Amino acid sequence: GPAGLRLVDMPVYRAEASTRLSPQAEAALAKGALVLLHSPRAASLFSQLCGTGRAQVRLAAISAAAAEGGGEGWKSISIAGLPRDQALLELAANLCQTAPE
């Protein structure tokens, strides 16, 4: 690089995957929760934790990649119009106003 400059790679946070869902999360999923997904990795991990009890769960994903990370078998999968938190929250609010099918 330019003289006098040095690049330092320093992680600023680390996310560790959960190994199981909480009893509260399992209860919400059993009732047909709407789950917001922010990344393909989170979607894949959630899919693994949810297992086969997904037929009544609706997903709202921040992007098509996040939606694909969740796999198949969900009651519905919706994708935000833009890959932004605000767009995802607006999608979720609209989905909450719509009665589940």
Sequence and secondary structure as in RCSB ss.txt:
>XXXX:A:sequence
GPAGLRLVDMPVYRAEASTRLSPQAEAALAKGALVLLHSPRAASLFSQLCGTGRAQVRLAAISAAAAEGGGEGWK
SISIAGLPRDQALLELAANLCQTAPE
>XXXX:A:secstr
  TT              SS  HHHHHHHHTT EEEE SHHHHHHHHHHHTTTTTT EEEESSHHHHHHT S  S
EEEE SSSSHHHHHHHHHHHHHS   
